[in-house]
Amino acid sequence: MAPVSLQLGDLVWGQLGPYPPWPGKIINPPEELEKPHGKKWYFVKFFGMEDHAWIELEQLKPYQAHKEEMIKKTKGKLFQRAVEAVEEFLGTDKGKDQTSSHSSSTTMNGTTAGLTAASEWQPTASGPLKDIDPHFHHFLLSQTGKPDTCYQTITKKLKICEEDTGSNSIQAADSTAMNGSITPTNKKIGFLGLGLMGSGIISNLLKTGHVVTVWNGTAVTEGAYLGRTPAEVVSACDITFACVPDPKAAKDLVLGPSGVLQGIRPGKCYVDLSTMDADTVMELAQVIVSRGGRFLEAPVSGNQQQSNDGMLVILAAGDRDLYEDCSSCFQAIGKTSFFLGEVGNAAKMMLIVNMVQGSFMATIAEGLTLAQETGQSQKTFLDILNQGQLASTYLDKKYQNIVQGNVEPDFCLKYIQKDLRLAIALGSAVNHPTPMAAAANEVYKRAKALD
């Protein structure tokens, strides 16, 4: 059972969601870091990890009273190292803390003159974590195992306009990125990920006069500054964008050694352009905001050519003020952008859009092969579609590629299959059937199996 009250300086076991309890000490938070609203929270610095998080009172237990229970329950080298760090701390402060802890401690609303250096706020963003599982590091900075519940405690910090349940958009004229009519922001821009989409995005940011620092393991972009690590880029820039292929890559980029989180401090902004599931986006938002950062999800709809031409469609959600701050960047890389409200909405919308596009393309492919098998002209089939009610820029592009025999991919098979899989899971989460997407997904899975 959780204690009725705790004091600054108390040693505790902190429980975050489904993760094992971890030893820590209640300390004063940095002045610029807001306390979550609603329930009673304590700011805990964890032993053996040099990390910290807000934790609810119900998820805290006194260290000594539950020590044996916790040690029996949890194993692992990192856990053993943490317990050893607590015991070393107790040995160092033995006598001093035991005789004066209650007289020198105050509650979280007060201050303490007798805290040792070990309990003071010490940011860790200046250097990489060593020998730490990046996903466990994420646990230390999470606020609960239920992202949708916890996220309500930080919506004020994200400044989401709750009354805006529709969408607002920032329009950009066609080829704006080419004609130089955009006034670039004076903020320093960072960009992580120079893949098929990222390279075109960075090129358009540079063309429109934005100051950009990039990080990537292989590519070098002319005109951009080069950061050695994601953390270094975030530290050096006001707004950092990221564009990576899937949820795992997005987590690794933020939570891994020398990752984004190590460069986040109050006021730093992080905008993720990747397509992933809403749960992952909300987890990343939590850890960014827990460090005092600002977060915006902004997955982009389009292919490599549209990225190169600055004609992407951006779906954004999260910090509304940050969305406005990104205005010149979004105009440089896209033809339009939409603001969809709270974090998670953009991820859901993007998966639905890609689900429709993926299912549509699978149907077109099925029609082409059936036309061939029945002796019909594939070109005529495409001509009919392209002149009828299904005519679209998407179909026209596919049509031109097919009739010209252009087999260069503008979207990777493994990524559309990933998006369909995530879209089907999204439907399952709300008990909504997605039979068309499921059928298309099987087609793409088969194509992947054929390499």
C-alpha positions as CSV (number, residue, x, y, z in Angstrom):
1,M,0.0,0.0,0.0
2,A,1.3,3.5,-0.9
3,P,2.4,5.7,2.1
4,V,0.0,8.4,3.2
5,S,2.7,11.0,2.7
6,L,6.3,11.3,1.6
7,Q,9.0,13.9,2.2
8,L,11.7,15.5,0.2
9,G,14.8,13.3,0.4
10,D,13.0,10.0,1.1
11,L,14.2,6.9,-0.6
12,V,11.5,5.1,-2.5
13,W,10.5,2.5,-5.0
14,G,8.9,4.0,-8.0
15,Q,6.5,2.1,-10.2
16,L,5.8,3.2,-13.8
17,G,3.1,1.3,-15.7
18,P,4.0,-2.3,-16.4
19,Y,7.7,-1.8,-15.6
20,P,9.4,-3.1,-12.5
21,P,9.7,-0.9,-9.4
22,W,13.0,1.0,-9.3
23,P,14.8,2.6,-6.4
24,G,15.1,6.4,-6.3
25,K,15.1,9.5,-4.1
26,I,12.5,12.3,-4.0
27,I,14.2,15.5,-5.0
28,N,13.2,19.1,-5.9
29,P,12.4,19.4,-9.6
30,P,14.0,22.1,-11.8
31,E,12.2,25.4,-11.5
32,E,11.2,25.4,-15.2
33,L,9.6,22.0,-15.1
34,E,5.9,22.1,-14.3
35,K,4.3,19.7,-11.9
36,P,1.6,17.5,-13.6
37,H,-2.0,18.5,-12.6
38,G,-4.7,16.5,-10.9
39,K,-3.1,14.0,-8.6
40,K,-0.3,14.2,-6.1
41,W,3.1,13.8,-7.9
42,Y,6.6,13.5,-6.6
43,F,9.8,14.2,-8.6
44,V,12.1,11.2,-8.3
45,K,15.7,10.7,-9.3
46,F,16.5,7.1,-10.0
47,F,19.6,5.3,-8.8
48,G,21.9,3.6,-11.2
49,M,20.5,5.4,-14.2
50,E,21.0,9.1,-13.4
51,D,17.5,9.8,-14.6
52,H,14.3,11.3,-13.3
53,A,10.5,11.4,-13.7
54,W,7.3,12.7,-12.1
55,I,5.6,9.7,-10.3
56,E,2.2,9.6,-8.7
57,L,2.0,9.0,-4.9
58,E,0.1,5.7,-5.5
59,Q,3.1,4.4,-7.4
60,L,5.6,5.0,-4.7
61,K,6.7,2.8,-1.7
62,P,9.3,3.5,1.0
63,Y,12.6,1.9,0.1
64,Q,13.5,0.1,3.4
65,A,10.1,-1.3,4.2
66,H,9.8,-2.9,0.7
67,K,13.4,-3.7,0.0
68,E,13.3,-7.5,0.4
69,E,10.1,-7.8,-1.5
70,M,11.4,-5.8,-4.5
71,I,14.7,-7.6,-4.7
72,K,13.0,-10.9,-4.8
73,K,10.6,-9.7,-7.5
74,T,13.1,-8.0,-9.9
75,K,16.4,-9.3,-11.4
76,G,18.9,-8.0,-13.9
77,K,22.3,-6.3,-13.9
78,L,20.9,-2.8,-14.2
79,F,18.6,-3.4,-11.2
80,Q,21.4,-4.9,-9.1
81,R,23.5,-1.8,-10.0
82,A,20.7,0.5,-8.9
83,V,20.3,-1.3,-5.5
84,E,24.1,-1.2,-5.0
85,A,24.0,2.5,-5.7
86,V,21.3,3.0,-3.0
87,E,23.3,1.0,-0.5
88,E,26.4,3.0,-1.2
89,F,24.4,6.2,-0.8
90,L,23.0,4.9,2.5
91,G,26.5,4.0,3.7
92,T,27.9,7.4,2.8
93,D,25.1,9.2,4.6
94,K,24.7,6.8,7.5
95,G,24.3,8.6,10.8
96,K,23.9,12.0,9.1
97,D,20.7,11.3,7.3
98,Q,19.3,9.0,10.0
99,T,19.6,11.6,12.8
100,S,18.4,14.6,10.8
101,S,16.3,13.4,8.0
102,H,12.9,14.4,9.6
103,S,14.2,17.6,11.0
104,S,15.9,18.8,7.8
105,S,13.4,17.4,5.3
106,T,10.2,19.2,4.2
107,T,7.4,18.1,2.0
108,M,7.4,18.8,-1.7
109,N,5.9,22.2,-1.1
110,G,9.0,23.3,0.9
111,T,12.7,23.4,0.6
112,T,15.6,21.4,2.2
113,A,18.9,22.8,3.2
114,G,20.5,19.5,4.1
115,L,20.1,17.6,0.8
116,T,23.3,16.1,-0.4
117,A,24.7,16.7,-3.9
118,A,23.3,13.3,-5.0
119,S,19.8,14.6,-4.7
120,E,20.2,17.8,-6.6
121,W,18.9,18.3,-10.1
122,Q,21.6,17.2,-12.6
123,P,20.6,17.2,-16.2
124,T,21.9,14.3,-18.3
125,A,21.4,15.8,-21.8
126,S,25.1,16.7,-22.2
127,G,26.4,13.3,-22.9
128,P,25.3,9.8,-24.1
129,L,24.0,7.1,-21.7
130,K,26.3,4.2,-21.4
131,D,25.3,0.5,-21.0
132,I,21.6,1.5,-20.8
133,D,18.8,-0.2,-22.6
134,P,17.2,2.6,-24.5
135,H,13.7,1.3,-24.1
136,F,14.2,0.9,-20.3
137,H,15.5,4.5,-20.3
138,H,12.2,5.4,-21.9
139,F,10.4,3.8,-18.9
140,L,12.2,6.1,-16.6
141,L,11.0,9.1,-18.4
142,S,7.4,7.8,-19.0
143,Q,4.7,9.0,-16.7
144,T,2.4,5.9,-16.9
145,G,1.9,2.7,-18.7
146,K,-1.2,4.1,-20.3
147,P,-0.2,6.9,-22.7
148,D,-3.8,8.0,-23.4
149,T,-4.5,8.5,-19.7
150,C,-1.2,10.1,-18.8
151,Y,-1.3,12.4,-21.8
152,Q,-4.2,14.3,-20.2
153,T,-1.9,15.6,-17.5
154,I,0.4,17.3,-20.1
155,T,-2.1,18.7,-22.6
156,K,-1.8,22.1,-21.0
157,K,1.9,22.1,-21.5
158,L,1.4,21.1,-25.1
159,K,-1.1,24.0,-25.5
160,I,-3.6,22.1,-27.5
161,C,-6.7,23.9,-28.5
162,E,-9.3,21.5,-27.2
163,E,-12.2,23.3,-28.9
164,D,-10.6,22.8,-32.3
165,T,-11.8,19.4,-33.2
166,G,-11.7,20.1,-36.9
167,S,-8.6,20.9,-38.9
168,N,-6.8,24.1,-39.9
169,S,-4.4,24.2,-42.7
170,I,-1.4,26.2,-43.9
171,Q,-1.5,26.5,-47.7
172,A,1.5,26.8,-49.9
173,A,1.3,27.7,-53.6
174,D,2.4,25.1,-56.1
175,S,6.2,25.0,-56.4
176,T,6.6,27.6,-53.6
177,A,9.8,25.8,-52.5
178,M,11.2,26.5,-56.0
179,N,10.4,30.2,-56.3
180,G,11.9,31.5,-53.1
181,S,8.7,33.4,-52.0
182,I,8.9,32.0,-48.5
183,T,10.3,34.0,-45.6
184,P,12.3,31.5,-43.6
185,T,12.0,31.4,-39.8
186,N,15.0,32.8,-37.9
187,K,15.0,29.7,-35.7
188,K,17.7,27.1,-36.1
189,I,16.4,23.9,-37.7
190,G,17.6,20.4,-37.1
191,F,16.8,17.4,-39.2
192,L,17.4,13.7,-38.4
193,G,17.1,11.1,-41.2
194,L,18.3,11.5,-44.8
195,G,16.3,8.7,-46.4
196,L,14.2,8.9,-49.6
197,M,11.8,11.4,-48.1
198,G,14.3,13.2,-45.8
199,S,16.7,14.2,-48.5
200,G,14.1,16.1,-50.5
201,I,12.7,17.8,-47.4
202,I,16.1,19.1,-46.4
203,S,16.9,20.3,-49.9
204,N,13.7,22.4,-49.9
205,L,14.4,23.8,-46.5
206,L,17.8,24.9,-47.6
207,K,16.5,26.3,-50.9
208,T,14.1,28.6,-49.0
209,G,16.9,29.9,-46.7
210,H,16.4,27.9,-43.6
211,V,19.5,27.3,-41.5
212,V,19.7,23.5,-41.1
213,T,21.8,21.1,-39.1
214,V,21.5,17.4,-40.1
215,W,22.4,14.1,-38.8
216,N,22.6,10.8,-40.7
217,G,25.0,7.9,-40.8
218,T,25.8,8.1,-44.5
219,A,24.6,11.1,-46.5
220,V,26.1,14.6,-46.6
221,T,23.8,17.5,-47.6
222,E,25.5,20.5,-49.3
223,G,24.7,23.7,-47.5
224,A,23.7,22.1,-44.2
225,Y,25.7,21.9,-41.0
226,L,26.5,18.4,-39.8
227,G,25.8,17.1,-36.3
228,R,27.7,14.2,-34.9
229,T,24.7,12.7,-33.0
230,P,20.9,13.3,-32.7
231,A,21.5,14.7,-29.2
232,E,24.0,17.2,-30.6
233,V,21.6,18.4,-33.3
234,V,18.8,18.9,-30.8
235,S,21.0,20.8,-28.4
236,A,22.2,23.1,-31.2
237,C,18.8,23.8,-32.8
238,D,15.5,25.4,-31.8
239,I,13.3,23.0,-33.8
240,T,14.4,19.5,-34.8
241,F,12.5,17.5,-37.4
242,A,12.9,13.7,-37.8
243,C,11.8,11.4,-40.6
244,V,12.4,7.7,-40.1
245,P,10.7,4.6,-41.5
246,D,8.9,2.9,-38.6
247,P,7.9,3.0,-34.9
248,K,11.0,1.1,-33.8
249,A,13.3,3.5,-35.6
250,A,11.4,6.5,-34.1
251,K,11.8,5.1,-30.6
252,D,15.5,4.3,-31.0
253,L,16.2,7.7,-32.4
254,V,14.6,9.4,-29.3
255,L,15.5,6.9,-26.6
256,G,18.8,5.4,-27.7
257,P,22.3,6.4,-26.5
258,S,23.1,10.0,-27.7
259,G,19.5,10.1,-28.8
260,V,17.1,13.0,-29.1
261,L,16.1,12.9,-25.4
262,Q,19.6,13.6,-24.3
263,G,19.5,16.9,-26.1
264,I,16.0,18.0,-24.9
265,R,15.8,20.7,-22.3
266,P,13.0,23.3,-21.6
267,G,12.0,25.1,-24.7
268,K,13.6,22.7,-27.2
269,C,11.1,21.6,-30.0
270,Y,10.8,18.2,-31.6
271,V,8.7,17.5,-34.7
272,D,8.3,13.9,-35.9
273,L,7.4,13.5,-39.6
274,S,7.4,9.7,-39.4
275,T,4.4,7.5,-40.0
276,M,3.7,5.3,-37.0
277,D,1.0,4.2,-34.6
278,A,-0.7,6.6,-32.2
279,D,0.5,4.8,-29.0
280,T,4.1,5.2,-30.1
281,V,3.6,8.9,-30.9
282,M,2.0,9.5,-27.5
283,E,4.9,7.7,-25.7
284,L,7.4,9.9,-27.5
285,A,5.4,13.0,-26.7
286,Q,5.4,12.1,-23.0
287,V,9.1,11.7,-22.7
288,I,9.8,14.9,-24.7
289,V,7.4,16.9,-22.6
290,S,8.7,15.3,-19.3
291,R,12.0,17.0,-20.1
292,G,10.4,20.4,-20.7
293,G,10.4,20.1,-24.5
294,R,7.6,20.8,-26.9
295,F,6.3,18.1,-29.3
296,L,4.4,18.0,-32.6
297,E,3.7,15.0,-34.7
298,A,3.6,15.8,-38.4
299,P,3.6,12.7,-40.6
300,V,3.9,13.5,-44.3
301,S,1.8,12.1,-47.1
302,G,3.4,11.7,-50.5
303,N,6.2,9.9,-52.3
304,Q,9.8,10.6,-53.1
305,Q,9.1,12.8,-56.1
306,Q,6.6,14.9,-54.1
307,S,9.2,15.3,-51.4
308,N,11.7,16.5,-54.0
309,D,9.2,19.0,-55.4
310,G,8.1,20.3,-52.0
311,M,4.6,19.1,-52.6
312,L,4.0,16.9,-49.6
313,V,0.8,17.0,-47.5
314,I,1.6,17.4,-43.7
315,L,-0.8,16.2,-41.1
316,A,0.1,17.7,-37.7
317,A,-1.2,17.4,-34.1
318,G,0.1,18.4,-30.7
319,D,1.5,21.7,-29.7
320,R,-0.5,24.3,-31.6
321,D,2.0,27.1,-31.1
322,L,4.8,24.9,-32.4
323,Y,2.7,24.1,-35.4
324,E,2.6,27.9,-36.1
325,D,6.3,28.2,-35.5
326,C,6.9,25.5,-38.2
327,S,4.8,27.5,-40.8
328,S,7.7,28.5,-43.1
329,C,9.1,25.0,-42.9
330,F,5.8,23.4,-43.8
331,Q,5.3,25.8,-46.7
332,A,8.8,24.9,-48.0
333,I,8.2,21.2,-48.0
334,G,4.5,20.8,-48.7
335,K,1.6,22.1,-50.7
336,T,-0.6,22.1,-47.6
337,S,-0.6,21.2,-44.0
338,F,-3.5,20.3,-41.6
339,F,-3.7,20.7,-37.8
340,L,-5.7,17.9,-36.4
341,G,-5.8,18.6,-32.6
342,E,-4.3,16.4,-29.9
343,V,-1.3,14.1,-30.3
344,G,-2.3,10.8,-31.9
345,N,-4.8,12.2,-34.3
346,A,-2.3,12.8,-37.1
347,A,-0.9,9.2,-36.7
348,K,-4.4,7.8,-37.0
349,M,-5.4,9.9,-39.9
350,M,-2.1,9.1,-41.8
351,L,-2.6,5.4,-41.3
352,I,-6.2,5.7,-42.7
353,V,-5.0,7.6,-45.7
354,N,-2.2,5.1,-46.4
355,M,-4.6,2.2,-45.9
356,V,-6.9,3.6,-48.6
357,Q,-3.9,4.3,-51.0
358,G,-2.5,0.9,-50.4
359,S,-5.8,-0.9,-50.9
360,F,-6.4,1.1,-54.0
361,M,-3.1,0.3,-55.5
362,A,-3.6,-3.4,-54.8
363,T,-6.9,-3.3,-56.6
364,I,-5.3,-1.5,-59.6
365,A,-2.6,-4.2,-59.8
366,E,-5.3,-6.9,-59.6
367,G,-7.2,-5.2,-62.5
368,L,-4.0,-5.0,-64.6
369,T,-3.2,-8.7,-64.1
370,L,-6.8,-9.8,-64.8
371,A,-6.8,-7.6,-68.0
372,Q,-3.7,-9.4,-69.1
373,E,-5.0,-12.9,-68.3
374,T,-8.2,-12.2,-70.3
375,G,-6.4,-10.8,-73.3
376,Q,-7.3,-7.1,-72.7
377,S,-4.9,-4.2,-73.2
378,Q,-3.5,-3.0,-69.9
379,K,-2.8,0.4,-71.4
380,T,-6.5,0.7,-72.5
381,F,-7.6,-0.4,-69.0
382,L,-5.5,2.4,-67.5
383,D,-6.7,4.9,-70.1
384,I,-10.3,4.2,-69.3
385,L,-9.7,4.6,-65.5
386,N,-7.7,7.8,-66.0
387,Q,-10.4,9.4,-68.1
388,G,-13.3,8.3,-65.8
389,Q,-14.5,9.0,-62.3
390,L,-11.4,7.4,-60.7
391,A,-9.1,9.9,-62.4
392,S,-6.6,11.4,-59.9
393,T,-3.1,12.7,-59.7
394,Y,-2.2,9.5,-57.8
395,L,-3.6,7.2,-60.5
396,D,-2.1,9.4,-63.3
397,K,1.4,9.0,-61.8
398,K,1.0,5.2,-61.5
399,Y,-0.4,5.2,-65.1
400,Q,2.6,7.0,-66.5
401,N,5.0,4.8,-64.7
402,I,3.3,1.6,-65.9
403,V,2.8,2.5,-69.5
404,Q,6.4,3.8,-69.7
405,G,7.8,0.6,-68.1
406,N,9.3,2.6,-65.2
407,V,9.7,0.2,-62.4
408,E,11.7,2.6,-60.1
409,P,9.8,2.6,-56.7
410,D,8.6,5.8,-55.3
411,F,7.4,4.1,-52.1
412,C,9.0,1.0,-50.5
413,L,6.9,-2.1,-50.4
414,K,7.9,-2.9,-46.8
415,Y,6.6,0.5,-45.7
416,I,3.2,0.3,-47.2
417,Q,2.8,-3.1,-45.8
418,K,3.8,-1.7,-42.4
419,D,1.2,1.0,-42.7
420,L,-1.5,-1.4,-43.6
421,R,-0.6,-3.6,-40.7
422,L,-0.8,-0.7,-38.3
423,A,-4.1,0.5,-39.9
424,I,-5.6,-2.9,-39.4
425,A,-4.4,-2.9,-35.7
426,L,-6.0,0.6,-35.4
427,G,-9.3,-0.9,-36.6
428,S,-9.0,-3.8,-34.2
429,A,-8.4,-1.4,-31.3
430,V,-11.8,0.1,-31.8
431,N,-13.5,-3.1,-32.9
432,H,-14.0,-1.8,-36.5
433,P,-13.6,-4.3,-39.3
434,T,-11.1,-3.5,-42.1
435,P,-11.6,-6.4,-44.6
436,M,-10.4,-4.5,-47.7
437,A,-7.2,-3.4,-46.0
438,A,-6.7,-7.0,-44.6
439,A,-7.0,-8.4,-48.1
440,A,-4.6,-5.8,-49.5
441,N,-2.2,-6.5,-46.7
442,E,-2.1,-10.2,-47.6
443,V,-1.2,-9.2,-51.2
444,Y,1.7,-7.1,-50.0
445,K,2.9,-9.8,-47.5
446,R,3.0,-12.2,-50.4
447,A,4.9,-9.7,-52.5
448,K,7.4,-9.3,-49.7
449,A,7.8,-13.0,-49.4
450,L,8.7,-13.1,-53.2
451,D,11.4,-10.5,-52.5
